Amino acid sequence: MRENSAAFAAEVGRRVRRLRAERGLSLSELALRAGVGKATLSGLEAGTRNPTVETLYAITAQLDVPLAALLTDAPTDPARGTVPPEVVHGDAVSAALLETFVDGRVTTELYRLRIRPGRVQISPAHPLGAVEFLTVFTGTAKVGPLDRPIVIPAGGHASWVSDMPHMYAAETGEDVHASLVIRHTSPTPPERP
């Protein structure tokens, strides 16, 4: 998996800026609501900062959009097929958006996920009604609601409502490799970036 490119950071910044402006929010107001520093948000919008998963989720929660509204699906190169998608990193999680499916008001995002051991990542609440589905290929994951996390061994899967803060951790000393599906329903049909 390749690291975030300058073009990727610039595109994410452009999308954040557009969504913020569409909602009539100042940079300061969005930064305050999302709990991120104004300089961090400014750098993200300018494309000079690599976005983290935590920062992007904090921002998308305040903009009431799924994470996929800021990311792009894995691109396709006619000569090489699907190009590896950009990877966003967090405290414990590295995620790559593979595909986004929009069906009316429902957006389904498919991610390749890696959870690194020795860390816990807390994800802020997603929009009301969001549900996550995790399938673990290797390792053992501890995920889900903070007050009742779910342990998923290799070969297992589970789901949880993610419109509340939730966690991701590797339960043992090895990396967890998994697929994550997130389903959101919005009051109006979502826009494609």
Backbone as numpy.savetxt, mean C-alpha at the origin, in Angstrom:
# Nx Ny Nz CAx CAy CAz Cx Cy Cz
13.75 -7.66 -7.43 12.89 -6.47 -7.43 13.79 -5.23 -7.43
13.47 -4.31 -8.27 14.29 -3.10 -8.33 13.80 -2.08 -7.32
14.67 -1.17 -6.98 14.34 -0.12 -6.03 13.54 0.98 -6.73
12.93 1.84 -5.94 12.14 2.93 -6.51 12.99 3.80 -7.42
12.49 4.09 -8.60 13.20 4.94 -9.54 12.74 6.38 -9.34
13.54 7.30 -9.89 13.18 8.72 -9.82 11.86 8.96 -10.54
11.64 8.27 -11.66 10.39 8.44 -12.40 9.19 7.97 -11.58
9.37 6.87 -10.86 8.30 6.34 -10.00 7.98 7.35 -8.90
9.00 7.86 -8.21 8.79 8.84 -7.14 8.10 10.09 -7.67
8.50 10.53 -8.85 7.87 11.73 -9.45 6.40 11.48 -9.77
6.10 10.28 -10.29 4.71 9.96 -10.64 3.83 9.85 -9.39
4.35 9.22 -8.33 3.61 9.14 -7.07 3.34 10.55 -6.55
4.35 11.40 -6.58 4.20 12.79 -6.12 3.17 13.55 -6.92
3.18 13.36 -8.24 2.19 14.03 -9.09 0.78 13.58 -8.73
0.60 12.30 -8.46 -0.73 11.78 -8.11 -1.20 12.29 -6.76
-0.30 12.34 -5.78 -0.67 12.88 -4.46 -1.10 14.34 -4.60
-0.30 15.13 -5.31 -0.59 16.55 -5.49 -1.95 16.76 -6.17
-2.22 15.96 -7.23 -3.50 16.08 -7.95 -4.68 15.72 -7.05
-4.58 14.62 -6.32 -5.68 14.20 -5.44 -5.90 15.21 -4.31
-4.81 15.75 -3.76 -4.91 16.75 -2.70 -5.62 17.99 -3.22
-5.22 18.45 -4.42 -5.83 19.65 -5.01 -7.31 19.41 -5.33
-7.64 18.23 -5.84 -9.04 17.91 -6.15 -9.93 17.97 -4.91
-9.35 17.70 -3.77 -10.11 17.72 -2.51 -10.04 19.06 -1.80
-9.35 20.01 -2.42 -9.27 21.36 -1.85 -8.46 21.44 -0.57
-7.49 20.54 -0.41 -6.67 20.53 0.80 -5.33 21.22 0.53
-4.90 22.01 1.49 -3.55 22.58 1.39 -2.55 21.50 1.77
-1.30 21.71 1.41 -0.25 20.78 1.77 -0.18 20.64 3.29
-0.27 21.77 3.99 -0.20 21.75 5.46 -1.36 20.97 6.06
-2.57 21.14 5.50 -3.74 20.46 6.04 -3.65 18.95 5.85
-3.22 18.51 4.65 -3.09 17.08 4.42 -1.99 16.49 5.30
-0.87 17.19 5.43 0.22 16.70 6.28 -0.27 16.53 7.72
-1.02 17.50 8.22 -1.54 17.43 9.59 -2.50 16.26 9.74
-3.46 16.14 8.82 -4.45 15.06 8.90 -3.79 13.68 8.81
-2.77 13.56 7.95 -2.11 12.27 7.74 -1.07 11.96 8.81
-0.71 12.97 9.60 0.30 12.76 10.64 1.70 12.60 10.07
1.96 13.25 8.93 3.30 13.24 8.36 3.84 14.67 8.35
5.13 14.80 8.36 5.73 16.13 8.35 5.44 16.87 7.05
5.29 18.17 7.15 5.04 18.99 5.97 6.19 18.87 4.98
7.43 18.83 5.49 8.60 18.69 4.61 8.58 17.33 3.92
8.15 16.30 4.62 8.05 14.96 4.03 7.04 14.96 2.89
5.85 15.53 3.15 4.82 15.58 2.12 5.26 16.44 0.94
5.90 17.56 1.20 6.38 18.44 0.14 7.41 17.70 -0.73
8.35 17.00 -0.09 9.35 16.23 -0.82 8.74 15.10 -1.62
7.72 14.47 -1.05 7.02 13.40 -1.76 6.33 13.96 -3.00
5.61 15.07 -2.85 4.92 15.68 -4.00 5.90 16.17 -5.06
7.07 16.61 -4.64 8.08 17.09 -5.59 8.83 15.93 -6.27
8.63 14.71 -5.76 9.30 13.55 -6.33 10.73 13.40 -5.88
11.11 14.11 -4.81 12.49 14.05 -4.34 12.66 13.09 -3.16
11.56 12.52 -2.67 11.63 11.56 -1.55 11.01 10.25 -2.00
11.66 9.15 -1.66 11.09 7.85 -1.94 9.98 7.59 -0.93
8.79 7.29 -1.40 7.68 7.08 -0.47 7.80 5.75 0.27
7.40 5.73 1.54 7.33 4.48 2.30 5.88 4.02 2.31
5.70 2.75 2.57 4.34 2.18 2.64 3.53 2.91 3.72
4.15 3.13 4.89 3.42 3.78 6.00 2.95 5.18 5.60
3.85 5.96 4.99 3.50 7.32 4.59 2.39 7.31 3.54
2.50 6.42 2.55 1.49 6.37 1.51 0.13 5.95 2.06
0.12 4.99 2.98 -1.17 4.59 3.57 -1.76 5.71 4.42
-0.92 6.44 5.15 -1.43 7.56 5.95 -2.07 8.63 5.05
-1.44 8.88 3.92 -1.95 9.88 2.98 -3.22 9.39 2.28
-3.21 8.15 1.78 -4.39 7.65 1.07 -5.59 7.54 1.99
-5.37 7.26 3.27 -6.50 7.20 4.21 -7.18 8.56 4.31
-6.40 9.64 4.30 -6.97 10.99 4.39 -7.58 11.45 3.07
-7.09 10.91 1.96 -7.65 11.26 0.66 -8.82 10.35 0.29
-9.04 9.30 1.11 -10.12 8.33 0.91 -10.01 7.64 -0.45
-8.79 7.17 -0.74 -8.54 6.40 -1.97 -7.71 5.19 -1.61
-7.77 4.13 -2.43 -6.90 2.98 -2.19 -5.45 3.32 -2.55
-4.53 2.56 -2.01 -3.11 2.77 -2.30 -2.84 2.72 -3.80
-3.57 1.89 -4.51 -3.35 1.77 -5.96 -3.57 3.08 -6.70
-4.30 4.03 -6.11 -4.49 5.33 -6.76 -3.18 6.10 -6.87
-2.18 5.73 -6.05 -0.88 6.41 -6.10 0.17 5.59 -6.84
-0.03 4.29 -6.96 0.94 3.41 -7.58 0.49 3.04 -8.98
1.37 2.37 -9.72 1.01 1.89 -11.05 1.16 0.38 -11.07
0.32 -0.27 -11.87 0.43 -1.71 -12.06 1.78 -2.02 -12.69
2.19 -3.28 -12.58 3.44 -3.70 -13.22 3.34 -3.41 -14.72
4.29 -2.62 -15.27 4.21 -2.28 -16.69 4.56 -3.46 -17.59
4.11 -3.40 -18.82 4.42 -4.44 -19.79 5.28 -3.84 -20.90
6.35 -4.52 -21.20 7.25 -4.14 -22.28 7.02 -5.16 -23.41
6.64 -4.70 -24.62 6.33 -5.66 -25.69 7.46 -6.66 -25.96
8.70 -6.25 -25.76 9.82 -7.14 -26.03 10.12 -8.10 -24.88
9.78 -7.69 -23.64 10.15 -8.51 -22.47 8.97 -9.02 -21.66
7.77 -8.63 -21.99 6.62 -9.03 -21.19 6.46 -8.09 -20.01
5.99 -8.61 -18.89 5.78 -7.78 -17.71 7.12 -7.41 -17.09
7.32 -6.14 -16.87 8.53 -5.61 -16.24 8.32 -5.67 -14.72
9.36 -5.99 -13.94 9.16 -6.01 -12.49 8.61 -4.67 -11.99
7.59 -4.72 -11.14 6.99 -3.48 -10.64 7.89 -2.79 -9.63
7.64 -1.52 -9.44 8.35 -0.77 -8.40 7.97 -1.33 -7.03
8.88 -1.26 -6.10 8.67 -1.79 -4.75 8.67 -0.62 -3.77
7.65 -0.57 -2.91 7.65 0.41 -1.82 7.96 -0.34 -0.53
8.73 0.31 0.32 9.21 -0.33 1.54 8.62 0.36 2.77
8.46 -0.42 3.81 8.04 0.10 5.11 8.94 -0.48 6.18
8.55 -0.32 7.44 9.36 -0.84 8.54 9.61 -2.34 8.42
8.57 -3.09 8.08 8.70 -4.54 7.98 8.31 -5.09 6.62
7.57 -4.31 5.84 6.97 -4.82 4.61 7.58 -4.15 3.38
7.78 -4.95 2.35 8.09 -4.46 1.01 6.96 -4.96 0.12
6.36 -4.06 -0.66 5.20 -4.42 -1.46 5.36 -3.93 -2.89
4.88 -4.74 -3.82 4.87 -4.37 -5.24 3.46 -4.58 -5.77
2.86 -3.54 -6.30 1.53 -3.64 -6.90 1.65 -4.38 -8.22
0.96 -5.52 -8.33 1.01 -6.32 -9.55 -0.13 -6.00 -10.49
-1.31 -5.74 -9.94 -2.48 -5.53 -10.77 -3.57 -4.83 -9.96
-4.37 -4.04 -10.64 -5.54 -3.39 -10.05 -6.74 -3.73 -10.91
-7.80 -4.16 -10.27 -9.03 -4.49 -10.97 -10.12 -3.56 -10.46
-10.84 -2.92 -11.37 -11.93 -2.02 -10.98 -13.21 -2.58 -11.59
-14.19 -2.81 -10.72 -15.49 -3.32 -11.16 -16.56 -2.45 -10.51
-17.01 -1.44 -11.25 -17.98 -0.51 -10.68 -17.36 0.27 -9.54
-17.91 0.13 -8.35 -17.41 0.85 -7.18 -16.38 0.05 -6.39
-16.06 -1.16 -6.84 -15.12 -2.02 -6.11 -13.76 -2.00 -6.79
-12.72 -1.70 -6.00 -11.34 -1.76 -6.48 -10.66 -2.90 -5.74
-10.01 -3.78 -6.49 -9.25 -4.89 -5.92 -7.80 -4.71 -6.34
-6.92 -4.71 -5.35 -5.49 -4.54 -5.59 -4.78 -5.86 -5.27
-3.85 -6.27 -6.12 -3.06 -7.47 -5.90 -1.60 -7.07 -5.73
-1.01 -7.46 -4.59 0.37 -7.12 -4.26 1.21 -8.38 -4.05
2.48 -8.28 -4.40 3.49 -9.24 -3.96 4.07 -8.63 -2.69
4.13 -9.41 -1.62 4.52 -8.88 -0.31 5.68 -9.67 0.27
6.59 -8.95 0.89 7.66 -9.57 1.67 7.63 -8.93 3.04
7.57 -9.75 4.09 7.60 -9.25 5.47 8.93 -9.70 6.07
9.72 -8.73 6.51 11.03 -9.03 7.06 10.92 -9.32 8.56
11.70 -10.26 9.08 11.63 -10.60 10.51 12.24 -9.52 11.40
11.86 -9.57 12.66 12.44 -8.67 13.66 11.80 -7.30 13.72
10.76 -7.07 12.95 10.09 -5.77 12.94 8.58 -5.99 12.88
7.85 -5.00 13.33 6.40 -5.00 13.21 6.00 -3.74 12.47
5.12 -3.89 11.51 4.63 -2.73 10.78 3.16 -2.54 11.10
2.82 -1.33 11.53 1.42 -0.98 11.80 0.91 -0.20 10.61
-0.18 -0.67 10.04 -0.81 0.01 8.91 -2.01 0.79 9.44
-2.16 2.05 9.03 -3.34 2.81 9.47 -4.60 2.23 8.85
-5.73 2.63 9.39 -7.02 2.17 8.88 -7.18 2.55 7.42
-7.71 1.62 6.63 -8.06 1.89 5.23 -9.50 2.39 5.21
-10.00 2.81 4.05 -11.39 3.28 3.97 -12.38 2.24 4.51
-13.50 2.72 5.00 -14.53 1.88 5.60 -14.90 0.72 4.68
-14.92 -0.47 5.25 -15.30 -1.66 4.50 -14.17 -2.36 3.77
-12.94 -1.83 3.84 -11.81 -2.48 3.17 -11.54 -3.84 3.82
-11.21 -4.82 3.00 -10.89 -6.17 3.47 -9.58 -6.60 2.83
-8.73 -7.26 3.62 -7.46 -7.79 3.10 -7.47 -9.31 3.16
-6.84 -9.92 2.14 -6.72 -11.37 2.04 -5.24 -11.67 1.83
-4.63 -12.43 2.73 -3.21 -12.75 2.63 -3.03 -14.24 2.44
-2.23 -14.62 1.44 -1.84 -16.01 1.22 -0.34 -16.08 1.40
0.11 -16.94 2.31 1.54 -17.06 2.65 2.15 -18.21 1.86
3.25 -17.92 1.17 3.96 -18.95 0.41 5.12 -19.53 1.21
5.91 -18.65 1.87 7.01 -19.12 2.72 7.01 -18.31 4.01
7.50 -18.93 5.08 7.54 -18.26 6.37 6.20 -18.35 7.10
6.13 -17.67 8.23 4.91 -17.62 9.03 4.62 -16.16 9.34
3.43 -15.68 8.96 3.06 -14.28 9.15 2.15 -14.13 10.36
2.27 -12.98 11.01 1.35 -12.57 12.07 0.77 -11.25 11.59
-0.53 -11.23 11.28 -1.14 -10.09 10.61 -2.54 -9.84 11.17
-3.09 -8.70 10.78 -4.48 -8.43 11.08 -4.68 -7.42 12.19
-5.88 -7.41 12.77 -6.21 -6.42 13.81 -5.22 -6.47 14.97
-4.91 -5.30 15.51 -3.92 -5.22 16.59 -4.35 -6.00 17.82
-5.65 -6.04 18.10 -6.12 -6.70 19.32 -6.35 -8.20 19.14
-6.33 -8.71 17.92 -6.50 -10.14 17.67 -5.81 -10.56 16.37
-4.47 -10.47 16.35 -3.75 -10.84 15.13 -3.91 -12.33 14.80
-3.70 -12.63 13.54 -3.86 -13.98 13.00 -2.48 -14.49 12.62
-2.15 -15.72 13.00 -0.89 -16.34 12.60 -1.19 -17.25 11.41
-0.44 -17.03 10.31 -0.67 -17.79 9.08 0.63 -18.49 8.69
0.65 -19.82 8.70 1.85 -20.55 8.28 1.94 -20.63 6.76
3.09 -21.09 6.27 3.28 -21.28 4.83 2.18 -22.20 4.31
1.58 -21.80 3.19 0.50 -22.57 2.60 -0.87 -22.16 3.10
-0.92 -21.30 4.10 -2.19 -20.87 4.67 -2.63 -19.52 4.15
-3.86 -19.16 4.50 -4.39 -17.86 4.10 -5.42 -17.41 5.14
-5.67 -16.12 5.16 -6.66 -15.55 6.08 -7.10 -14.20 5.53
-8.19 -13.69 6.10 -8.66 -12.36 5.71 -9.10 -11.63 6.97
-9.14 -10.29 6.87 -9.58 -9.45 7.97 -10.08 -8.12 7.41
-10.96 -7.49 8.17 -11.43 -6.16 7.82 -10.30 -5.20 8.18
-9.90 -4.36 7.22 -8.73 -3.51 7.45 -9.10 -2.03 7.52
-10.33 -1.72 7.93 -10.71 -0.32 8.11 -10.44 0.12 9.54
-9.48 -0.57 10.18 -8.96 -0.22 11.49 -7.45 -0.46 11.44
-6.68 0.15 12.34 -5.24 -0.12 12.30 -4.98 -1.63 12.41
-4.00 -2.09 11.65 -3.67 -3.51 11.64 -2.16 -3.68 11.47
-1.69 -4.91 11.65 -0.24 -5.15 11.71 0.22 -6.20 10.71
1.54 -6.17 10.47 2.22 -7.19 9.68 3.53 -7.50 10.41
3.82 -8.78 10.62 5.09 -9.19 11.22 5.41 -10.60 10.75
6.71 -10.91 10.72 7.15 -12.29 10.47 7.22 -12.95 11.83
6.51 -14.04 12.01 6.40 -14.70 13.31 7.68 -15.44 13.69
8.43 -15.89 12.69 9.67 -16.60 12.97 10.83 -15.78 12.42
12.03 -16.31 12.46 13.21 -15.57 12.02 13.44 -15.57 10.53
12.45 -15.95 9.74 12.64 -15.96 8.28 11.68 -15.00 7.59
12.08 -14.57 6.39 11.21 -13.71 5.59 9.91 -14.42 5.27
8.84 -13.65 5.19 7.55 -14.16 4.74 7.37 -13.65 3.31
7.04 -14.55 2.40 6.70 -14.18 1.03 5.23 -14.53 0.85
4.47 -13.57 0.36 3.02 -13.74 0.31 2.41 -12.92 -0.80
1.14 -13.18 -1.08 0.35 -12.31 -1.93 -0.71 -11.66 -1.05
-0.99 -10.40 -1.33 -1.98 -9.64 -0.57 -2.99 -9.08 -1.55
-4.26 -9.32 -1.26 -5.35 -8.75 -2.03 -6.10 -7.80 -1.10
-6.32 -6.57 -1.57 -7.09 -5.59 -0.79 -8.29 -5.18 -1.63
-9.48 -5.28 -1.04 -10.73 -4.89 -1.72 -11.33 -3.68 -1.02
-11.64 -2.66 -1.80 -12.25 -1.42 -1.30 -13.54 -1.19 -2.06
-14.52 -0.65 -1.40 -15.74 -0.20 -2.07 -15.84 1.30 -1.82
-16.03 2.06 -2.88 -16.14 3.52 -2.71 -17.56 3.95 -3.03
-17.99 5.10 -2.48 -19.35 5.58 -2.74 -19.56 5.95 -4.21
-18.48 6.31 -4.90 -18.57 6.61 -6.34 -17.54 5.77 -7.05
-17.73 5.47 -8.33 -16.73 4.67 -9.05 -15.36 5.35 -8.98
-14.31 4.55 -8.66 -12.97 5.14 -8.56 -12.44 5.59 -9.91
-11.55 6.60 -9.87 -10.92 7.07 -11.10 -9.64 6.28 -11.27
-9.29 6.03 -12.49 -8.01 5.40 -12.79 -6.98 6.52 -12.91
-5.75 6.30 -12.39 -4.71 7.31 -12.50 -4.38 7.64 -13.93
